[in-house]
Amino acid sequence: MRPERIFLVGFMCSGKTTVGKMLSERLGWEFLDVDEEIERKEGLSIPEIFEKKGEPYFRDLELRTLRELAKRKKVVISTGGGLGANPEAMELMKEKGLVVWLKVSYEEFIKRCGGDENRPLLRLGEEELKELLKERESVYSKAHLHVEEGDPEGAARLIIGHLSQSA
């Protein structure tokens, strides 16, 4: 049976938003970004939420937002890097739809996102970031589908191909 929701998980800068928009366009589904929904509801950027309300507040808000969005049908949902690594969120997503891990190496992550000032976790040192990636991968790896395609176009094609097989 074809899923009614696709959840994209992966580390920062793995292409979740880019691939998600391509998928939603090709499928004729709505694209939703958990981080954008949070920013809209809170009236603050993610860095501001981290700074003013703390990471635990943000992580709780992420999970609540995911639960809301997961009620909708024919949606492609892009999750923040930390949300996809939350075991509770992973179980919810697997129950509600197809979970796709967009896998990215540490080197590729740095190339894509190393200078982005809007990512609070980039303030960590190299070793801490590598450790964070490794920790998160243990949960990301529970996704139904793993995509290591570096090109967003190719990743979208692979996911659509997978959907065709499960129809």
N, C-alpha and C positions, 0 to 999 in steps of 0.2 A: 504494500500500500504506500502510495506517495505521501510524504510528510506535508503538513500544512505550514510548517515553520522551519526555517533554517537559521541556526545559531552559529555565528562565526567567533571562534576563540583563537587566542594566540598572544604572544608577547607584544609589547609596544612596537609600533611601526611594522607589523607583520603584513599589513595590507587589508585589514578587516573592513575598513570603510570603503576603500577603493573597490575591492572585490565585491563587497556587499551591494554597492550601488549598481555595478555591472549586472550582478545576478538579478536584482529586483527589476531592473529595466528589461532584461531578457525574459523573465518569467511573468512580467506584468504584475508583480507583487509590490507591496509597500516596503520601503527601506526604513528601518528604525535604528538609531544609534543610542545605546543606553546612556553614554556620557552626555550626548546632546539633550536627551530628555531630562536628565538630572540638572544640567545647567539652566534649561528653560524653566523647570519647576522651582529651583532655588534662587534664580536670578543672580547667580554667581558662577564664575568659571571654576573648573576643577581645582586649579591651584589655590584659588581663594577659599574654596570649601575646605581643602586640606589645612590651609593656614588658619582660618577662623573657627572651624568646627572640629578639626582633627580627622585623622584617617579612620578610626573606628566608626564615627558618624557617617563618613562617606561610604564605607563598606556596607553598612546596614542599609543605607539609602539605595545603593546599587542593587542589592538583593531584592528589596521591596519593588524597585522599578522593574527589574527583570520579571518578577512574578506578575506584575500588571501587564507588561507587554506580551508575555507568553500566553495570555488569554486570547490574543488576536490571531486571526487566521490569514494565510497567504501573506506572510511577512518574512523578510530577511532581517535578522537582528544582529547588529555588531555589538560585541561586548567589550568592555574595557579589559586591559591585560590582567588585572587582578581579579575581576569577576569570573573570568573563564577558569581561573586557578582555584576558585572556591569550590571545595567538594560538594557542598550543599547546592550551589548553583549548577554545577555539572550534572548532578542527578536530576534536578528539575528540567534542565534543557534536554537531557537524553529521553526523559519521559514525554516531553511535549513536541519533539521534532528531531530533525537531523542536526547533529553537532559536527561542525567541521573545524579542524585545527589547521590554521595556516602557520606552518612551521617555518621559523626563520633562525638562522645561525646568529651567534653573538656578533660576528664580524659584519654581517648584513644589517643587523639591527643598528649598530653604531654608524654604518655608512648612511642609512636612511634617516636616522633620528638623533644623531649625536649632538647637534647644535640646537635642538628644540627647547627653548626656554619655558614652554608651557607644560612640561612634564616634570612634576615634582620629584619623581623617583630618579631622574637623571642626575640629581645632586649626589647620589651615592657614588662611591668609588668603583673602579673597574672590577675588583674582586667581588664586591658586594653585588654588583649588577649581574655578574656571571653566576653567582650563587643563587640569586633571585630567579634568573632564567631557568637554572637547573631544577630548583624547587617547584616552580610553576609547571615545568614540563611533565612532572609526575602526574599532575591532574589533567593537563591538556591532553596527554596521551590516552585518556579514557574516551576521547571523542570517537564518534562512529567512523569518521573519515579523516585521514591525515593527508594534507596537501603540502608538498615541498616545492611546488612550482614557484619560481621567483617572479614570473611574469603574471600580473593580475589577470590579463586576458586568458592566459593558459589555465590559471587556477579556476576562473569562472567556467571555462569549457569543461574541465575535469569534473567539477561539481555538478554541472548540468548533465554530463554523461552519466554520472552516478545516479542522479534522479531518474533518468530515462530507464536505467536498468531496474530500479526499484518500483517502477510504475506498474 
